[in-house]
Amino acid sequence: MAVPKRKTSKSKRNQRRSHHRVSNVNIIEDKKSGEYKLSHHIDMKTGFYNGKKILDI
């Protein structure tokens, strides 16, 4: 079994964790309703996606 020979320093530990962060959510304003929604998702209030009616709400 592999065992570390030396203690990992704080800087090395933090360098390894530099990519462990939460990414930003891509929120846009809907053109028709003016409300905010996730991009590339159906607007659940109107049922539109990419300018076309997808859901009957």
Secondary structure as UniProt FT lines:
FT   HELIX           10..16
FT   HELIX           17..19
FT   STRAND          27..29
FT   TURN            31..33
FT   STRAND          36..38
FT   TURN            39..40
FT   TURN            44..46
FT   STRAND          48..49
FT   TURN            50..51
FT   STRAND          52..53
//
